[in-house]
Amino acid sequence: MPVSDSIAASQIQVNRGFLWRVSFIAGLGGILYGYDMGIIAAALIFVRQSFGLSTQMQEMVVSIVLVGAMLGAIIGGSIADRIGRRSTLLWGGGLFIFGSVLAPLSPNVLTLIVARAILGLAIGFTSVTAPVYVSELAPPQSRGGLISLYQFALTLGIALADLVGYWLAGEQAWRLMFGIGAVPAALFLLLVLTLPESPRWLFAQNRATEAQVVLTTYTNEAGSRLLLDDIHTALEAKIDRRWSALWSPAARGALFIAVGFTVLQQVTGINTIIYYGPQIFALAGITSNKNAIFATLIVAVTNMLATVIALFLVDRIGRKPLLYIGVSGMTVSLFMLAIAFHQVAFGSSLGMIATVCLVVYIACFAFSMGPIAWILVSEVFPLQIRGRGVAAATLGSGASNFLVSLTFLSLIKAAGNVFTFVIYGGFCIVTLLFVRFIVPETKGRELESISAKPSVAVN
């Protein structure tokens, strides 16, 4: 950590209770993200039966939410920079409620697709804004852990979705599975109303007095003064606020890091397990729908619990060491899964082997790529275009997620189980190289110092 950052951090005293409360409320957006992404794994089995869906139509029901998320990221990034982080979260909460009510009322698959697209818009709004909002309030020494709460909430949402799916599987109540999401959506909307606006955004809008008021609610006078000085210095750099500014020399390095890493996060195959977990376990010989959903629930709970590791370690040992360990574990587990599918002699043991491999894979992802991707993208961009920068990274994530989810079942049919998971394992190796040579270490650094020189990888 640079000396100036270390000195500044030592003078900032914060009200941790306030920051944890803000991070928790912002994290509820992650629960909604995780629930609406995860619930399709169980619901799709019964939606398919109700509407008689083909393989391609199943892929559309799953992946349309990602189209909405990409559009929501583009719109949400601009809105977050124009009207504020808090207001954008409120819009996202309203969309979550609307989509969660429309989905269970769907009389046909086209209406369900529209509802899922609306939920995608809400995901785009909140996934762009919540990590940025938390990063702009958090002090450097605890920023990684606080942003990781969003990823933890996302994994909690996925686990809750799988639990609800398992609970309602006997009744095949897919409409209720979707409708339950309206409850946390309403709670999120109400709690966001209690939040202040980001002081960094207020200062960027020439509302310095309001920014000072917000800062004094959670930091001491010296910390408030230091943060305002840093923000003022960052704003003196004349950076174009248009989307084209992301290609400027001041932002190009950050854009490559953020978009590159979020794309790699998706093409390593994580959401094939989230969306198609029961189908993967069926390929491994678990024929009961309920047992396949239960195996998916085990994976989701592992995802949630392993994320706690990142909460405690990301600000202690750094981003890159966790990435080296986690991505290496993902690589090994995917190749082991491919080998298991190749060895037909495993017979009835294949279901257990597949479960173990996927549990190890998801655990390694959960304490590394899962939370650290959103930490990095909220740290590396200059303040003036941070919302748009995170939107671009979210768009890259959504596009690659869409491609993976839209092609997974077709890839399994065309290339087979073994080659499919070898492909995802190969992308894990590419990710290790990207971390080694491109990703910077941002632990303990002020946002302004990171965005000033984000493209230098600290090993």
VENNOR-V484643 format. One record per residue. RES is the residue in one small letter. NEAR is the number of other ideal C-beta (glycine too) atoms within 8 Angstrom. D_LAST is the distance of its C-alpha to the last C-alpha in Angstrom with 2 decimals. Layout:
res=(RES | RES)
near=(NEAR | NEAR)
d_last=(D_LAST | D_LAST)
//
This chain:
res=(m | p | v | s | d | s | i | a | a | s | q | i | q | v | n | r | g | f | l | w | r | v | s | f | i | a | g | l | g | g | i | l | y | g | y | d | m | g | i | i | a | a | a | l | i | f | v | r | q | s | f | g | l | s | t | q | m | q | e | m | v | v | s | i | v | l | v | g | a | m | l | g | a | i | i | g | g | s | i | a | d | r | i | g | r | r | s | t | l | l | w | g | g | g | l | f | i | f | g | s | v | l | a | p | l | s | p | n | v | l | t | l | i | v | a | r | a | i | l | g | l | a | i | g | f | t | s | v | t | a | p | v | y | v | s | e | l | a | p | p | q | s | r | g | g | l | i | s | l | y | q | f | a | l | t | l | g | i | a | l | a | d | l | v | g | y | w | l | a | g | e | q | a | w | r | l | m | f | g | i | g | a | v | p | a | a | l | f | l | l | l | v | l | t | l | p | e | s | p | r | w | l | f | a | q | n | r | a | t | e | a | q | v | v | l | t | t | y | t | n | e | a | g | s | r | l | l | l | d | d | i | h | t | a | l | e | a | k | i | d | r | r | w | s | a | l | w | s | p | a | a | r | g | a | l | f | i | a | v | g | f | t | v | l | q | q | v | t | g | i | n | t | i | i | y | y | g | p | q | i | f | a | l | a | g | i | t | s | n | k | n | a | i | f | a | t | l | i | v | a | v | t | n | m | l | a | t | v | i | a | l | f | l | v | d | r | i | g | r | k | p | l | l | y | i | g | v | s | g | m | t | v | s | l | f | m | l | a | i | a | f | h | q | v | a | f | g | s | s | l | g | m | i | a | t | v | c | l | v | v | y | i | a | c | f | a | f | s | m | g | p | i | a | w | i | l | v | s | e | v | f | p | l | q | i | r | g | r | g | v | a | a | a | t | l | g | s | g | a | s | n | f | l | v | s | l | t | f | l | s | l | i | k | a | a | g | n | v | f | t | f | v | i | y | g | g | f | c | i | v | t | l | l | f | v | r | f | i | v | p | e | t | k | g | r | e | l | e | s | i | s | a | k | p | s | v | a | v | n)
near=(8 | 7 | 6 | 7 | 13 | 10 | 8 | 12 | 13 | 6 | 9 | 13 | 7 | 11 | 8 | 7 | 6 | 10 | 15 | 10 | 8 | 13 | 14 | 9 | 12 | 15 | 13 | 13 | 17 | 19 | 15 | 17 | 13 | 17 | 15 | 18 | 15 | 15 | 14 | 13 | 16 | 19 | 12 | 12 | 11 | 11 | 13 | 10 | 8 | 7 | 10 | 5 | 9 | 5 | 8 | 7 | 10 | 12 | 14 | 10 | 15 | 13 | 11 | 12 | 15 | 13 | 12 | 17 | 16 | 15 | 11 | 18 | 16 | 11 | 11 | 18 | 16 | 12 | 13 | 16 | 12 | 6 | 6 | 12 | 14 | 12 | 9 | 15 | 17 | 11 | 11 | 16 | 15 | 10 | 14 | 18 | 12 | 9 | 16 | 15 | 10 | 12 | 15 | 10 | 8 | 11 | 4 | 7 | 11 | 6 | 11 | 13 | 11 | 9 | 13 | 15 | 12 | 13 | 17 | 17 | 15 | 19 | 17 | 19 | 17 | 17 | 16 | 18 | 17 | 14 | 15 | 15 | 14 | 17 | 13 | 13 | 10 | 12 | 11 | 12 | 7 | 12 | 15 | 15 | 12 | 12 | 17 | 14 | 16 | 17 | 15 | 16 | 14 | 13 | 15 | 12 | 18 | 16 | 15 | 12 | 18 | 17 | 10 | 12 | 16 | 12 | 6 | 13 | 12 | 5 | 6 | 8 | 8 | 12 | 10 | 10 | 14 | 13 | 11 | 9 | 16 | 11 | 7 | 12 | 14 | 9 | 9 | 15 | 13 | 8 | 10 | 12 | 7 | 6 | 11 | 8 | 11 | 14 | 16 | 11 | 12 | 14 | 14 | 10 | 7 | 5 | 8 | 9 | 6 | 10 | 14 | 11 | 8 | 13 | 13 | 9 | 8 | 10 | 12 | 7 | 6 | 9 | 14 | 12 | 8 | 11 | 12 | 13 | 8 | 12 | 15 | 9 | 8 | 14 | 10 | 6 | 7 | 4 | 11 | 8 | 8 | 5 | 6 | 7 | 14 | 12 | 7 | 10 | 4 | 8 | 15 | 10 | 9 | 14 | 14 | 10 | 15 | 17 | 12 | 11 | 14 | 15 | 12 | 13 | 12 | 12 | 11 | 15 | 11 | 12 | 11 | 12 | 14 | 12 | 13 | 13 | 17 | 14 | 9 | 12 | 15 | 10 | 10 | 13 | 9 | 10 | 6 | 6 | 8 | 9 | 10 | 15 | 17 | 9 | 14 | 16 | 13 | 10 | 14 | 18 | 10 | 12 | 16 | 14 | 9 | 14 | 16 | 9 | 10 | 20 | 12 | 8 | 10 | 17 | 10 | 6 | 6 | 9 | 14 | 11 | 8 | 16 | 13 | 10 | 11 | 14 | 16 | 10 | 12 | 15 | 12 | 9 | 13 | 17 | 11 | 9 | 14 | 14 | 9 | 13 | 14 | 7 | 7 | 5 | 4 | 9 | 7 | 6 | 7 | 12 | 12 | 7 | 12 | 15 | 13 | 8 | 13 | 14 | 11 | 11 | 14 | 15 | 13 | 16 | 15 | 19 | 15 | 15 | 14 | 16 | 18 | 14 | 12 | 12 | 17 | 14 | 16 | 13 | 14 | 14 | 17 | 14 | 13 | 11 | 15 | 14 | 16 | 15 | 18 | 18 | 15 | 14 | 14 | 17 | 12 | 13 | 13 | 14 | 11 | 12 | 12 | 12 | 9 | 13 | 15 | 11 | 9 | 13 | 11 | 11 | 10 | 11 | 6 | 6 | 7 | 8 | 9 | 10 | 9 | 12 | 14 | 11 | 10 | 13 | 12 | 8 | 12 | 13 | 9 | 9 | 12 | 12 | 8 | 12 | 12 | 9 | 6 | 10 | 13 | 11 | 10 | 12 | 10 | 10 | 12 | 10 | 15 | 11 | 11 | 13 | 14 | 8 | 6 | 13 | 10 | 6 | 10 | 6 | 5)
d_last=(12.05 | 14.27 | 17.51 | 19.76 | 18.19 | 18.55 | 22.15 | 23.04 | 21.87 | 23.96 | 27.04 | 26.94 | 29.20 | 29.56 | 32.17 | 30.11 | 33.21 | 33.47 | 29.85 | 30.12 | 33.44 | 32.13 | 29.15 | 31.64 | 33.99 | 31.36 | 30.22 | 33.74 | 32.95 | 30.36 | 33.19 | 35.36 | 32.69 | 32.21 | 35.96 | 37.04 | 34.45 | 35.15 | 38.93 | 39.51 | 38.58 | 41.76 | 43.88 | 43.52 | 45.52 | 48.49 | 48.07 | 48.27 | 51.51 | 52.99 | 52.56 | 52.61 | 49.29 | 48.26 | 44.78 | 43.96 | 45.34 | 43.31 | 40.14 | 41.37 | 42.05 | 38.53 | 36.69 | 38.82 | 37.02 | 33.89 | 35.95 | 36.96 | 33.41 | 32.36 | 35.38 | 34.74 | 31.18 | 32.57 | 35.44 | 33.58 | 30.84 | 33.62 | 35.65 | 32.83 | 32.39 | 36.18 | 37.83 | 35.06 | 32.77 | 35.54 | 38.16 | 35.98 | 35.44 | 39.24 | 39.86 | 37.53 | 39.44 | 42.73 | 41.66 | 40.53 | 44.00 | 45.80 | 43.97 | 44.33 | 48.07 | 48.66 | 46.98 | 49.40 | 52.35 | 51.61 | 54.85 | 53.14 | 49.81 | 49.62 | 49.83 | 47.13 | 44.89 | 45.59 | 44.79 | 41.48 | 40.65 | 41.44 | 39.18 | 36.46 | 37.11 | 36.72 | 33.42 | 32.19 | 33.36 | 31.82 | 28.50 | 27.85 | 29.15 | 28.44 | 24.60 | 25.01 | 27.84 | 26.02 | 22.89 | 25.32 | 27.02 | 24.30 | 22.85 | 19.07 | 18.99 | 20.62 | 19.98 | 17.85 | 20.57 | 23.36 | 22.18 | 21.67 | 25.38 | 26.14 | 24.54 | 26.32 | 29.51 | 29.05 | 28.85 | 31.82 | 33.71 | 33.15 | 34.35 | 37.34 | 38.16 | 38.23 | 40.28 | 42.73 | 42.90 | 43.72 | 46.24 | 48.04 | 47.80 | 51.23 | 52.87 | 50.86 | 50.53 | 47.88 | 49.30 | 48.79 | 45.23 | 44.46 | 46.70 | 45.09 | 42.07 | 44.33 | 44.38 | 40.73 | 40.85 | 43.75 | 42.09 | 38.93 | 41.13 | 43.05 | 40.09 | 38.27 | 41.45 | 40.66 | 37.25 | 36.76 | 35.22 | 31.66 | 32.00 | 29.47 | 31.59 | 34.76 | 33.63 | 32.73 | 36.33 | 37.80 | 38.69 | 37.26 | 39.94 | 39.15 | 35.42 | 36.30 | 38.49 | 35.80 | 33.29 | 35.93 | 36.39 | 33.07 | 31.77 | 33.44 | 34.80 | 32.04 | 29.37 | 31.49 | 31.89 | 28.21 | 27.31 | 30.21 | 29.25 | 25.71 | 27.29 | 29.93 | 27.50 | 25.60 | 28.99 | 30.11 | 27.86 | 30.40 | 28.86 | 31.24 | 31.65 | 32.81 | 30.99 | 30.75 | 28.49 | 25.60 | 25.79 | 25.76 | 23.07 | 22.19 | 21.48 | 20.85 | 17.06 | 17.21 | 19.90 | 18.01 | 15.07 | 17.68 | 20.31 | 18.22 | 16.58 | 19.98 | 21.77 | 19.59 | 20.21 | 23.89 | 24.25 | 22.82 | 26.27 | 25.94 | 29.05 | 31.23 | 31.31 | 31.93 | 34.71 | 36.15 | 35.56 | 39.29 | 39.78 | 36.97 | 38.59 | 41.94 | 40.70 | 39.79 | 43.36 | 43.44 | 46.51 | 47.36 | 46.04 | 45.80 | 43.97 | 41.47 | 40.87 | 40.54 | 37.88 | 36.00 | 36.46 | 34.87 | 31.77 | 31.75 | 32.16 | 29.26 | 27.16 | 28.29 | 27.87 | 24.37 | 23.24 | 24.18 | 21.24 | 18.92 | 21.28 | 20.75 | 17.13 | 15.16 | 15.65 | 15.35 | 12.30 | 10.48 | 10.43 | 7.68 | 9.09 | 12.45 | 11.88 | 11.04 | 14.15 | 16.31 | 16.08 | 16.62 | 19.65 | 20.90 | 20.86 | 22.85 | 25.30 | 26.13 | 26.90 | 28.92 | 30.81 | 31.62 | 32.91 | 34.98 | 36.62 | 37.31 | 39.07 | 42.33 | 43.50 | 41.53 | 44.34 | 44.68 | 41.50 | 39.38 | 39.43 | 37.97 | 35.31 | 34.30 | 34.17 | 31.88 | 29.49 | 29.39 | 29.00 | 25.92 | 24.52 | 25.27 | 23.94 | 20.49 | 20.55 | 21.86 | 19.08 | 16.24 | 17.09 | 20.34 | 19.49 | 15.93 | 17.30 | 19.83 | 17.58 | 15.38 | 18.53 | 20.25 | 17.58 | 16.64 | 20.22 | 22.49 | 25.24 | 28.10 | 27.01 | 24.88 | 27.61 | 27.94 | 24.23 | 23.98 | 27.26 | 25.89 | 23.02 | 25.68 | 27.92 | 25.41 | 24.97 | 28.75 | 29.58 | 27.46 | 28.71 | 32.21 | 31.88 | 30.70 | 33.34 | 36.06 | 35.62 | 34.79 | 38.40 | 39.41 | 36.53 | 37.59 | 41.15 | 40.36 | 37.62 | 38.11 | 36.06 | 34.20 | 32.94 | 32.01 | 29.53 | 28.21 | 27.40 | 25.41 | 23.57 | 22.75 | 21.19 | 18.93 | 17.63 | 17.12 | 15.18 | 12.69 | 12.22 | 12.07 | 9.29 | 7.19 | 8.37 | 9.79 | 8.91 | 7.57 | 7.10 | 10.78 | 11.85 | 14.69 | 14.81 | 18.22 | 18.94 | 20.28 | 17.26 | 15.05 | 17.82 | 18.28 | 15.00 | 13.37 | 12.31 | 9.43 | 6.18 | 3.77 | 0.00)
//
